[in-house]
């Protein structure tokens, strides 16, 4: 039996996806089956796994998907030309360019090239601006949006809470902080962002009612950094050496789960916490995009 304080991301993601079934059926009945394109550059093993999981979820829900793979050496012009074609394809309502991109490709240029109305990853500057302004017509980035759903559906009160976000990345840290400080009942938190130049990170963590670890440092958060009863959300995916594991390595989060779980009021497992929610929110954004196109 799982610990009572475990936030089951897989179960909540299944619930979310179940809520999409009727919407997808309605879209198909109106002649607008939702469509999603994945773009992957290179053969990064983790990216292949992530895209594979998203393809599988599309198939389960009945969302049309197609995957385009460019070689690691592909030029920026080649990638942008592909995006122009996908932007123009009326069968596709969403486009996801899998991160990370090879270092010679400018992520800001690439994400800005996806039409805002097809940017189901929430990285186009128009959607980033709408997030900052609290404009609900934009698409929210999937991982932080998924965390907000996890908290809401686990009945975690965010209004008035002290939230500490570890990490200032554009994919999770920054948008997470913006979402949780919005003037909404499901947000309305006081948010601190900590990063590599923060003095005394431990002191910041110890006063957090909600601690979100998204810095990419294996098992960084220890038990003595967590306020008893705090909610801990582990976003990190880190590969560490382990001679006993198959292949000589294993994946761990940013939180030392075994040590922190007895201290936390609620905690996400890793895997099985944030990851499934990211995919569920991608599906939800794609369905929203198709519904707009059908109007």
C-alpha positions as CSV (number, residue, x, y, z in Angstrom):
1,X,0.0,0.0,0.0
2,X,1.5,3.4,-1.0
3,X,2.2,6.0,1.7
4,X,-0.8,8.0,2.7
5,X,1.0,11.3,1.8
6,X,1.8,10.3,-1.7
7,X,0.5,12.5,-4.6
8,X,-0.3,10.0,-7.3
9,X,0.4,11.8,-10.6
10,X,-0.5,8.7,-12.7
11,X,-4.0,8.5,-11.2
12,X,-4.7,12.2,-11.5
13,X,-3.4,12.2,-15.1
14,X,-5.7,9.3,-16.0
15,X,-8.6,11.3,-14.5
16,X,-7.6,14.4,-16.6
17,X,-7.3,12.3,-19.8
18,X,-10.7,10.7,-19.1
19,X,-12.2,14.1,-19.0
20,X,-11.0,14.7,-22.6
21,X,-12.6,11.6,-24.1
22,X,-16.0,13.2,-24.8
23,X,-14.4,16.4,-26.1
24,X,-12.3,14.4,-28.5
25,X,-15.4,12.4,-29.7
26,X,-17.3,15.7,-30.2
27,X,-14.5,17.1,-32.3
28,X,-14.4,14.0,-34.5
29,X,-18.1,14.1,-34.9
30,X,-17.8,17.7,-36.1
31,X,-15.2,16.7,-38.7
32,X,-12.2,18.2,-36.8
33,X,-10.2,15.3,-35.3
34,X,-7.4,16.8,-33.1
35,X,-3.9,16.5,-34.5
36,X,-0.5,16.9,-32.9
37,X,3.0,16.9,-34.5
38,X,6.1,16.0,-32.7
39,X,9.5,17.3,-33.9
40,X,12.7,15.8,-32.6
41,X,16.2,16.8,-33.6
42,X,18.9,14.2,-33.0
43,X,18.9,10.9,-31.2
44,X,19.0,11.9,-27.5
45,X,17.8,8.8,-25.6
46,X,15.7,10.6,-23.1
47,X,14.0,12.7,-25.9
48,X,13.1,9.5,-27.8
49,X,11.5,8.0,-24.6
50,X,9.5,11.2,-23.9
51,X,8.2,11.5,-27.5
52,X,7.4,7.8,-27.4
53,X,5.2,8.2,-24.3
54,X,3.4,11.1,-25.8
55,X,2.7,9.2,-29.1
56,X,1.3,6.3,-27.0
57,X,-1.0,8.6,-25.1
58,X,-2.2,10.2,-28.3
59,X,-3.0,6.7,-29.7
60,X,-4.9,5.8,-26.5
61,X,-7.0,8.9,-26.6
62,X,-7.6,8.9,-30.4
63,X,-5.6,12.0,-31.1
64,X,-3.9,11.9,-34.5
65,X,-0.1,12.3,-34.2
66,X,2.9,12.3,-36.5
67,X,6.5,12.5,-35.6
68,X,9.3,14.3,-37.6
69,X,12.9,13.4,-36.8
70,X,15.7,15.5,-38.1
71,X,19.4,14.6,-37.8
72,X,21.6,16.1,-35.0
73,X,23.4,18.0,-37.8
74,X,20.2,19.6,-39.2
75,X,20.6,23.4,-39.7
76,X,18.3,26.0,-38.1
77,X,17.0,26.8,-41.6
78,X,16.0,23.1,-42.2
79,X,14.1,23.0,-38.8
80,X,12.4,26.3,-39.5
81,X,11.3,25.1,-42.9
82,X,9.7,22.1,-41.4
83,X,7.9,24.2,-38.9
84,X,6.5,26.4,-41.7
85,X,5.0,23.3,-43.3
86,X,3.5,22.1,-40.0
87,X,2.1,25.5,-39.3
88,X,0.3,25.4,-42.6
89,X,-1.1,21.9,-42.2
90,X,-4.7,22.2,-41.2
91,X,-4.8,18.6,-39.9
92,X,-2.5,19.6,-37.1
93,X,-3.7,21.7,-34.2
94,X,-0.6,21.4,-32.0
95,X,3.2,21.3,-32.6
96,X,5.7,20.2,-30.0
97,X,9.4,20.7,-30.6
98,X,11.1,18.3,-28.1
99,X,13.7,19.9,-25.8
100,X,16.6,20.0,-25.5
101,X,17.7,21.1,-28.9
102,X,21.3,20.7,-30.2
103,X,23.4,23.6,-29.1
104,X,23.8,25.1,-32.6
105,X,20.0,25.7,-32.8
106,X,18.6,28.8,-31.1
107,X,15.7,27.7,-28.9
108,X,14.2,31.2,-28.8
109,X,14.1,31.4,-32.6
110,X,12.7,27.9,-32.9
111,X,9.9,28.2,-30.4
112,X,8.9,31.7,-31.7
113,X,8.5,30.0,-35.2
114,X,5.6,27.8,-34.0
115,X,2.3,29.6,-34.5
116,X,0.9,30.8,-31.1
117,X,-2.4,29.0,-31.8
118,X,-0.5,25.7,-32.4
119,X,2.0,26.3,-29.6
120,X,0.6,23.6,-27.2
121,X,3.9,23.6,-25.3
122,X,3.4,27.3,-24.3
123,X,6.9,28.5,-25.3
124,X,6.0,31.0,-28.1
125,X,6.7,34.6,-26.8
126,X,3.0,35.4,-27.3
127,X,1.9,32.7,-25.0
128,X,4.7,33.5,-22.5
129,X,3.4,37.1,-22.5
130,X,-0.2,36.0,-22.0
131,X,1.0,33.9,-19.0
132,X,2.7,37.0,-17.5
133,X,-0.5,39.0,-18.0
134,X,-2.8,36.4,-16.6
135,X,-4.6,36.1,-20.0
136,X,-6.4,32.8,-20.0
137,X,-6.5,32.6,-23.9
138,X,-2.9,31.6,-24.0
139,X,-1.5,28.0,-23.7
140,X,0.3,27.3,-20.5
141,X,3.6,25.3,-20.5
142,X,2.7,21.7,-19.7
143,X,4.9,20.8,-16.7
144,X,4.0,23.8,-14.4
145,X,0.4,23.6,-15.5
146,X,0.4,20.0,-14.6
147,X,1.9,20.8,-11.2
148,X,-0.9,23.3,-10.6
149,X,-3.5,20.6,-11.4
150,X,-1.7,18.2,-9.1
151,X,-1.9,20.6,-6.2
152,X,-5.5,21.6,-6.9
153,X,-6.8,18.0,-7.3
154,X,-4.8,16.9,-4.1
155,X,-6.6,19.7,-2.2
156,X,-3.4,21.6,-1.5
157,X,-4.3,25.2,-0.5
158,X,-2.0,27.6,-2.4
159,X,-3.8,30.9,-1.5
160,X,-1.6,32.6,1.0
161,X,1.0,29.8,1.0
162,X,4.7,30.3,1.0
163,X,6.0,28.6,-2.1
164,X,9.7,28.1,-2.9
165,X,10.7,27.1,-6.4
166,X,14.2,25.7,-6.8
167,X,15.3,26.5,-10.4
168,X,14.8,29.5,-12.7
169,X,14.6,27.7,-16.1
170,X,12.2,28.8,-18.8
171,X,10.5,25.5,-19.0
172,X,9.5,25.0,-15.3
173,X,11.0,27.4,-12.8
174,X,10.0,30.8,-14.1
175,X,6.5,29.9,-15.5
176,X,5.8,28.0,-12.3
177,X,6.5,31.0,-10.2
178,X,4.3,33.2,-12.4
179,X,1.4,30.8,-12.3
180,X,1.3,30.4,-8.6
181,X,1.5,34.2,-7.8
182,X,-1.5,35.0,-10.1
183,X,-4.5,36.7,-8.5
184,X,-6.6,33.6,-8.5
185,X,-8.0,31.3,-5.8
186,X,-6.1,28.3,-7.2
187,X,-2.8,30.3,-7.1
188,X,-2.5,33.5,-5.0
189,X,0.7,32.3,-3.3
190,X,3.8,34.2,-2.1
191,X,6.6,32.8,-4.3
192,X,10.4,32.7,-3.9
193,X,12.6,31.5,-6.7
194,X,16.0,30.1,-5.6
195,X,18.9,29.3,-7.9
196,X,22.6,28.8,-8.0
197,X,23.4,32.3,-6.7
198,X,20.9,32.2,-3.8
199,X,22.4,32.6,-0.4
200,X,21.4,30.0,2.2
201,X,19.0,28.0,0.1
202,X,18.3,25.7,3.1
203,X,16.8,28.6,5.0
204,X,14.5,29.4,2.1
205,X,13.4,25.8,1.8
206,X,12.7,25.4,5.5
207,X,10.0,28.1,5.5
208,X,8.2,26.8,2.4
209,X,4.7,25.4,2.8
210,X,5.1,24.1,-0.8
211,X,8.5,23.3,-2.1
212,X,8.9,22.7,-5.9
213,X,12.3,21.2,-6.9
214,X,13.2,21.8,-10.6
215,X,16.9,22.5,-10.6
216,X,18.3,19.3,-12.1
217,X,20.6,18.3,-9.2
218,X,20.2,14.7,-8.1
219,X,18.6,14.3,-4.7
220,X,19.5,17.9,-3.7
221,X,16.6,18.3,-1.3
222,X,17.4,16.6,2.0
223,X,15.1,16.0,5.0
224,X,16.6,18.8,7.1
225,X,15.7,21.3,4.3
226,X,11.9,20.5,4.5
227,X,9.5,22.0,7.0
228,X,7.5,19.2,8.6
229,X,4.2,18.9,6.9
230,X,5.2,20.8,3.8
231,X,4.1,19.7,0.3
232,X,7.1,18.6,-1.8
233,X,6.9,18.4,-5.6
234,X,9.9,16.8,-7.4
235,X,10.3,17.8,-11.0
236,X,13.9,16.7,-11.6
237,X,15.1,13.8,-13.9
238,X,18.7,13.0,-13.2
239,X,20.7,9.9,-14.3
240,X,23.2,8.7,-11.6
241,X,25.7,5.8,-11.7
242,X,24.5,2.7,-10.0
243,X,26.5,-0.5,-10.6
244,X,23.6,-2.6,-9.3
245,X,21.1,-1.2,-11.8
246,X,20.5,-2.4,-15.3
247,X,22.8,-0.6,-17.6
248,X,24.9,0.7,-14.7
249,X,22.7,3.8,-14.0
250,X,19.3,4.8,-12.7
251,X,17.0,7.9,-12.8
252,X,16.4,9.9,-9.6
253,X,14.7,13.2,-8.9
254,X,15.9,16.4,-7.3
255,X,14.5,15.2,-3.9
256,X,16.0,12.5,-1.7
257,X,12.6,10.8,-1.6
258,X,13.3,8.1,1.0
259,X,14.6,10.7,3.5
260,X,12.1,13.5,2.8
261,X,8.9,11.4,2.5
262,X,8.5,10.8,6.3
263,X,8.8,14.6,6.9
264,X,6.5,15.9,4.1
265,X,2.8,16.4,4.5
266,X,2.4,15.4,0.8
267,X,5.0,14.4,-1.7
268,X,5.2,13.4,-5.4
269,X,7.0,10.2,-6.2
270,X,9.6,10.2,-9.0
271,X,8.7,8.6,-11.4
272,X,4.9,8.7,-11.2
273,X,4.4,12.2,-10.0
274,X,4.9,15.2,-12.4
275,X,5.8,13.3,-15.6
276,X,2.4,11.8,-16.3
277,X,0.8,15.2,-15.7
278,X,3.0,16.9,-18.2
279,X,1.7,14.6,-20.9
280,X,-1.9,15.0,-19.7
281,X,-1.7,18.8,-20.0
282,X,-0.2,18.5,-23.5
283,X,-3.2,16.4,-24.5
284,X,-5.5,19.0,-22.9
285,X,-3.8,21.9,-24.7
286,X,-4.1,20.0,-28.1
287,X,-7.8,19.4,-27.6
288,X,-8.3,23.1,-26.7
289,X,-6.4,24.1,-29.9
290,X,-8.6,21.8,-32.0
291,X,-11.8,23.2,-30.4
292,X,-10.7,26.7,-31.3
293,X,-10.0,25.7,-34.9
294,X,-13.5,24.0,-35.0
295,X,-15.3,27.3,-34.1
